[in-house]
Amino acid sequence: MPALALHPTEQPTRLIPLVEYGAAGRYVLIYPKDGEVHITPDSAEWFAWLTSLSSFRFVGQSGYFSARRGYNRRPNRCWYAQRAIHQKNYSKYIGVSENVTIECLEHIAAQLRSSMTLR
């Protein structure tokens, strides 16, 4: 007998990793179930970590957004930033995994924030 489908309000929420500029003046990586992960941003370990993800949230000094990996029948190396405000969606191309640095993420967050204030 097939399993019964859950009502959308009963579906488990999909929690994604968070990259956040913390109170201590450094960036921290947080997994919803595991807590803080000790990976130095922009290190080889950072780029390996990015390749294991399909999405993450970024909260930096310049703004915030959700990042998702591009798909064309299968995951690829490209990342896109998305943010919504007042029922309008904004999107920016971030780049390939090898170029997704903290500086790049802060730049994209600032661009998204400024494009929203200009409209």
N, C-alpha and C positions, 0 to 999 in steps of 0.2 A: 504494500500500500504506500503511495507517495506521501511525503510529508506535506502537511498543510502550510500554505503560505501565510506568513505573518502580516498583520495589518501594518501599514507604514509607521504608525506611532509605536509599534512593538518591535520594530527592527532595531538591532543593536547599532549604536552610532559608530561611525568610522572615525576613530581618533587618529590624527596624523602627527608626526614629529614636529617639534617647534624649535626654531633657531631664534634666540632672543638676546637682546642687549640687556644684561642684568644690572642690578644696583651696584655690583662690585666693579663696574666699568669694564666688563669683558663679556664676550658672547658665550652663551651656554646652549647646549643641545639637550632637549628634553623629550623623552619618549613618554607618552601618556601612561603606559603601564609600568615602565621600568625606572622612571625618574631621569635625573641628569646623567648624560653620557659624557665621558671625559675624552673628547676629541678636539684637538686644536684646529680652529678654522684655518683654511688655506693650506693645510698640510696634506701629505700623500694619503693619510688616513681619512681626512675630510673628503677628498675626491672619491675615494673608494666607497665611503659611506653614501655619498650622493648617488652613485651608480646603483646602490641597492634599494633606492626609494622610487616611488611613483609620484609622491607629492610631499610637501611640507609647508609649514607656516613660517613666515619671517616677520619678526617684530624688531625693528632696528631704531636707531636714533632719528632717521629721516622719514619713517613711516612704516607701514605694514602691508602685507599681501599674502595670498596663498600662491604657492608655486606648484605647477604640475608638469610632469614629463609629457612631451609630445608623443602621439601614437599615430602610426600609419600602418595598420594591421598588426603591428607589434611595437613595443616600446623603443624609442630611439633616444639619442643623446641630448636632444633639444629640450630646453626648459622655458616655460611661459609663466608670467606673473598675472594674477587676476585679483581684482578688487571690485566690490560693488558698493555704491552709495546712492541713496534715493532711487532705488529700483533701476539704476543704470550700471551696466557692467563695463569695466575698463580692463584692458589686457595689454601686456607688453611682452615682447620677446626678450628673454634673459640671455640665452646663448647655450652653447653646448656644455656638457658637464665639466669639461676640463677648464672652462673659463668662468665658472660660477664661484667667484670669490666673495668675501664679505664686502669689499669695496664695490663690486658689481651689484650686489643685492641692495646695498644702501643707495646706490645711484638709481636703480630701478624704482625703489620705494619713493625717492624724492621726485622722480619723473611722474609717477602715478599720482602722488599727492598734488603736484603742481597742475597736472592736467585736469584734476577734479575741481580745483579752485578757480581755474580759468573759465570753466563752463557755467 
